[in-house]
C-alpha cells in the first residue's frame, strides 16, 4: 500500500438518535398484527467522520448489531461506487476471517438508524435527528480521498481509523440539536 494513502477518522460519540419504523417479514412485506402495523424503535450512535479537516456527522446502528472494533486502524479499506445505493460507499477492510464469519460492514447513505444493520452513514443531522445530504457527503469523501470526479469505476484505498468502542445505549444520552 502506498505511504500516501488518505486517512479517514471515525470518532464514536456518546449520544444517540432514534426512529420508529414498521417491521418487515422475511418476504420483505410490512408486518401487521391485529390490524395494526408492527412497529419497533431503532437507535443510532451519533459520531463524526473526518478527512482533511472536513467533518461529517454519522449515525451507526446500535441495538446489538455487528460493528467495527474501536481503537483500530483498518488498512486497505476502500471507497468506490456502489450501484445498489447509487452512491460511493466506504468498505472497511475487517480482514478475511472477520468478513467470512460476520459478513461485511459498509459506510453508506442512509437517513435513519433503521436504514442500517451494523453499518454507518455519513451526512449532517437536521434538528429532528434525521441525517441529510448523505449521498452528497459521500461524493465529497470520494473527492477528498483522491477519486476521479464522477467516476463510477475503480476504487481508492484508504486507512480508516476508528476511535472509541461501541457503548451501551444506557451509557449514552439522547441526541439534542444545538444549532
LOMI-219153 format. One record per residue: x, y, z of N, C-alpha, C in turn. Coordinates in steps of 0.2 Angstrom, whole numbers, plus 2048, in hexadecimal, padded with zeros to 3 digits. Example, Ala and Ser with C-alpha at 12.3 -4.5 7.8 and 13.67 -1.06 7.14 Angstrom:
# residues 2
((842 7E4 827) (83E 7EA 827) (842 7F0 827))
((840 7F5 823) (844 7FB 824) (840 800 827))
//
This chain:
# residues 179
((804 7FA 800) (800 800 800) (804 806 800))
((802 80B 7FD) (806 811 7FC) (806 815 803))
((80C 818 804) (80D 81C 80A) (808 822 80A))
((806 824 804) (802 82A 804) (7FB 829 804))
((7F8 823 807) (7F1 822 807) (7EE 827 80C))
((7E8 828 80A) (7E4 82D 80E) (7E2 82A 815))
((7E2 82D 81A) (7DF 82B 820) (7D8 82E 822))
((7D3 82A 823) (7CD 82C 825) (7CC 82A 82C))
((7CA 82F 830) (7C9 82D 837) (7C1 82D 839))
((7BF 828 83C) (7B8 827 83F) (7B8 827 846))
((7B5 82C 849) (7B5 82D 850) (7AE 82C 853))
((7AD 827 857) (7A7 825 85A) (7A5 82A 860))
((79F 82C 860) (79D 831 865) (79A 82D 86B))
((796 831 86F) (793 82F 875) (78B 831 875))
((788 832 86F) (781 834 86F) (77E 830 869))
((778 82F 869) (774 82B 864) (76E 82E 862))
((76C 82D 85B) (766 82F 859) (762 828 858))
((75B 829 857) (757 823 857) (751 825 852))
((74F 820 84F) (749 820 84B) (744 81A 84B))
((73E 81B 84A) (739 815 84A) (738 813 843))
((738 80D 842) (737 80A 83B) (732 804 83B))
((72F 803 835) (72B 7FD 835) (72F 7F7 833))
((72F 7F1 837) (732 7EB 836) (730 7E8 830))
((735 7E5 82C) (733 7E1 826) (735 7D9 828))
((731 7D5 825) (732 7CE 825) (737 7CB 821))
((738 7C5 821) (73D 7C2 81C) (73C 7C3 815))
((736 7C4 813) (734 7C5 80C) (734 7CD 80A))
((737 7D1 80F) (738 7D8 80E) (732 7DC 80E))
((72C 7D9 810) (726 7DC 811) (725 7DF 818))
((722 7E5 819) (721 7E7 81F) (71C 7E3 824))
((71E 7E2 82A) (71A 7DD 82E) (715 7E1 832))
((70F 7DE 832) (709 7E0 835) (706 7DB 83A))
((705 7DE 840) (702 7D9 845) (6FB 7DC 848))
((6F6 7D9 848) (6F0 7DB 84A) (6EE 7E2 847))
((6EF 7E2 840) (6ED 7E8 83C) (6F2 7EE 83D))
((6F7 7ED 841) (6FC 7F3 842) (703 7F1 840))
((706 7F6 83D) (70D 7F5 83B) (711 7F3 842))
((716 7EE 840) (71B 7EC 846) (721 7F1 845))
((721 7F5 84B) (726 7FB 84B) (72C 7F9 850))
((732 7FB 84E) (738 7FB 853) (73C 802 853))
((740 802 857) (744 808 858) (74B 806 856))
((74F 80A 852) (756 809 850) (75A 80F 853))
((760 80D 856) (764 812 859) (76B 813 855))
((76D 819 854) (773 81A 850) (778 81E 854))
((77E 81C 855) (783 81F 859) (785 825 854))
((786 82B 857) (788 831 854) (78F 832 854))
((793 833 84F) (79A 834 84F) (79C 839 84A))
((7A3 838 848) (7A6 83D 843) (7AA 839 83F))
((7AB 83B 838) (7AF 838 834) (7B4 83E 831))
((7BA 83E 831) (7BF 843 82F) (7C3 841 82A))
((7C4 845 825) (7C9 844 820) (7CC 84B 81E))
((7D2 84C 81E) (7D5 853 81C) (7D2 859 81F))
((7D1 858 825) (7CE 85E 829) (7C6 85F 828))
((7C3 85B 824) (7BC 85B 823) (7B8 856 827))
((7B3 859 82B) (7AF 854 82F) (7A8 853 82D))
((7A6 84D 82D) (79F 84B 82B) (79D 847 832))
((796 848 833) (793 845 838) (791 83E 836))
((791 839 83B) (78F 832 839) (78A 82F 83E))
((787 82A 83B) (783 826 840) (785 81E 83E))
((785 81B 844) (787 814 843) (782 810 847))
((77F 80A 844) (77A 807 847) (77C 803 84E))
((778 804 853) (77A 801 859) (776 7FB 85A))
((772 7FA 85F) (76D 7F4 85F) (770 7ED 85F))
((777 7EC 860) (77A 7E6 860) (77C 7E3 859))
((77C 7E8 854) (77F 7E6 84E) (786 7E6 84E))
((789 7E2 849) (791 7E2 848) (793 7E9 847))
((79A 7EA 849) (79D 7F0 848) (7A4 7EF 848))
((7A8 7F4 846) (7AF 7F4 846) (7B2 7F5 84D))
((7B8 7F2 84E) (7BB 7F3 855) (7BE 7FA 855))
((7BD 7FD 85B) (7C1 804 85C) (7C8 803 85D))
((7CC 809 85C) (7D3 809 85E) (7D7 805 858))
((7D4 805 852) (7D8 801 84D) (7D8 805 847))
((7DD 804 843) (7DE 806 83C) (7DC 801 837))
((7D7 802 833) (7D6 7FD 82E) (7D9 7FF 827))
((7DF 7FC 826) (7E3 7FD 820) (7E0 7FA 81B))
((7E1 7FC 815) (7DE 7F9 80F) (7D7 7F9 80E))
((7D4 7FE 812) (7CD 800 811) (7CC 803 80A))
((7C6 803 807) (7C5 806 801) (7BF 80B 800))
((7BF 80F 7FC) (7B9 813 7FA) (7B8 812 7F2))
((7B2 811 7F0) (7B0 80F 7E9) (7A9 810 7E8))
((7A7 810 7E2) (7A0 811 7E0) (79C 80B 7E1))
((796 80B 7E4) (792 806 7E5) (78B 807 7E2))
((78A 803 7DD) (784 804 7D9) (77D 803 7DD))
((77E 7FF 7E2) (778 7FD 7E6) (776 804 7EA))
((77A 808 7EC) (779 80E 7F0) (779 814 7EB))
((77B 813 7E5) (77C 819 7E1) (780 81E 7E4))
((786 81C 7E7) (78A 820 7EA) (791 81D 7EC))
((796 821 7EE) (79C 81E 7F0) (79B 81B 7F7))
((79F 816 7F9) (79E 813 7FF) (7A6 812 802))
((7A6 811 808) (7AD 80F 80B) (7AC 808 80E))
((7B1 804 80C) (7B1 7FD 80E) (7B7 7FC 813))
((7B5 7FC 819) (7BB 7FB 81E) (7BE 7F4 81D))
((7C4 7F3 81C) (7C7 7EC 81B) (7C8 7E9 822))
((7C3 7E5 824) (7C4 7E2 82B) (7C8 7DC 82B))
((7CA 7D9 826) (7CF 7D3 825) (7CA 7CE 823))
((7CE 7C9 81F) (7CA 7C4 81C) (7C6 7BF 821))
((7C9 7BE 827) (7C6 7B9 82C) (7C0 7BD 82E))
((7C0 7C3 830) (7BB 7C7 833) (7B5 7C7 82E))
((7B6 7C9 828) (7B1 7C9 823) (7AE 7C3 821))
((7B2 7BD 821) (7AF 7B7 820) (7AA 7B5 826))
((7AC 7B7 82C) (7A8 7B5 832) (7A2 7B9 833))
((7A2 7C0 832) (79D 7C4 834) (79A 7C8 82E))
((79D 7C7 828) (79A 7CB 822) (79E 7D2 822))
((79B 7D7 81E) (79F 7DD 81D) (79B 7E3 820))
((79F 7E8 822) (79C 7EE 824) (79E 7F3 81F))
((799 7F8 81D) (79A 7FD 819) (799 804 81C))
((79C 809 819) (79A 810 81B) (796 812 814))
((790 813 815) (78C 814 80F) (786 819 811))
((783 81C 80C) (77E 821 80D) (778 81E 810))
((775 822 815) (76F 820 819) (76D 826 81D))
((766 827 81E) (764 82C 822) (762 82B 829))
((761 825 82B) (75E 823 831) (762 81C 833))
((762 81B 83A) (766 815 83D) (763 80F 83A))
((75C 80F 839) (759 809 836) (75B 807 82F))
((75E 80C 82C) (761 80A 825) (768 807 825))
((76A 805 82B) (771 802 82C) (770 7FC 830))
((775 7F7 82F) (775 7F1 832) (77D 7F0 834))
((77F 7F4 839) (786 7F3 83A) (78B 7F8 836))
((788 7FB 832) (78B 800 82E) (78B 807 830))
((78F 80B 82D) (78F 812 82F) (78D 817 829))
((78A 81C 82B) (788 821 825) (78B 828 827))
((78C 82C 822) (790 832 822) (78B 837 81F))
((78B 83D 823) (787 843 820) (787 848 825))
((781 84C 826) (781 851 82B) (77A 850 82E))
((77A 850 835) (773 84F 838) (76F 856 838))
((769 855 836) (764 85B 837) (761 85B 83E))
((75E 860 83F) (75B 861 846) (757 85B 849))
((754 858 844) (750 852 846) (754 84B 847))
((75A 84C 846) (75F 846 847) (75F 841 841))
((75D 844 83B) (75D 840 835) (764 842 831))
((767 83D 82F) (76D 83F 82B) (76C 841 824))
((76E 846 822) (76D 849 81B) (774 84A 817))
((773 84B 811) (778 84C 80C) (77D 846 80C))
((77B 840 80D) (77F 83A 80E) (783 839 807))
((77F 838 802) (783 837 7FB) (788 83C 7F9))
((786 842 7FA) (78A 848 7F9) (791 847 7FD))
((790 845 804) (796 845 808) (79A 83F 805))
((798 83A 803) (79C 835 800) (79F 837 7FA))
((79C 83B 7F6) (79F 83E 7F0) (7A5 842 7F2))
((7A5 846 7F8) (7AA 84A 7FA) (7B0 846 7FD))
((7AE 840 800) (7B3 83C 803) (7B7 839 7FD))
((7B3 837 7F8) (7B7 834 7F2) (7BC 839 7EF))
((7BA 83F 7EF) (7BE 844 7EC) (7C4 845 7F1))
((7C3 845 7F7) (7C8 847 7FC) (7CD 841 7FD))
((7CB 83B 7FB) (7CF 835 7FB) (7D3 834 7F5))
((7D2 838 7F0) (7D6 838 7EA) (7D2 835 7E4))
((7CC 834 7E4) (7C8 830 7DF) (7C7 835 7D9))
((7C7 833 7D3) (7C6 837 7CD) (7BF 839 7CD))
((7BE 840 7CC) (7B7 843 7CC) (7B2 83F 7C8))
((7AD 83D 7CB) (7A7 839 7C8) (7A8 832 7C6))
((7AE 82F 7C7) (7B0 829 7C5) (7AC 823 7C9))
((7A9 81F 7C5) (7A5 819 7C8) (7A9 813 7C7))
((7AF 813 7C5) (7B3 80D 7C5) (7B9 80E 7C9))
((7BC 809 7CC) (7C2 809 7D0) (7C1 80A 7D7))
((7C6 80B 7DB) (7C6 80C 7E2) (7CC 810 7E4))
((7CB 812 7EA) (7D1 816 7ED) (7D2 812 7F4))
((7D8 810 7F5) (7DA 80D 7FC) (7DB 813 801))
((7D9 811 807) (7DA 816 80C) (7DB 813 813))
((7DD 816 818) (7DE 814 81F) (7D8 816 823))
((7D4 812 825) (7CE 814 82A) (7D0 813 831))
((7D1 819 834) (7D2 818 83C) (7CC 819 83F))
((7CA 814 844) (7C4 814 848) (7C6 816 84F))
((7C4 81B 852) (7C5 81D 858) (7BF 81C 85D))
((7C0 819 862) (7BA 818 867) (7B7 811 866))
((7B5 80E 86B) (7B1 807 86B) (7AA 809 86A))
((7A6 804 868) (79F 805 868) (79C 804 86F))
((799 80A 871) (797 80A 878) (790 807 879))
((78E 805 87F) (787 803 880) (783 809 87F))
((77D 808 87D) (778 80E 87D) (777 811 883))
((777 80D 889) (776 80F 88F) (77C 814 892))
((781 814 88E) (787 818 890) (787 81F 88C))
((782 81F 888) (781 825 883) (77B 829 885))
((77B 82F 882) (775 834 883) (772 835 87C))
((76C 837 87C) (768 838 876) (76B 83E 873))
((76C 83E 86D) (76F 843 869) (76A 849 869))
((76D 84F 869) (769 855 869) (76C 85A 865))
((768 85D 860) (76A 862 85C) (76D 868 85F))
((773 86B 85E) (775 871 861) (776 877 85D))
((774 876 856) (775 87B 851) (77B 87D 850))
//
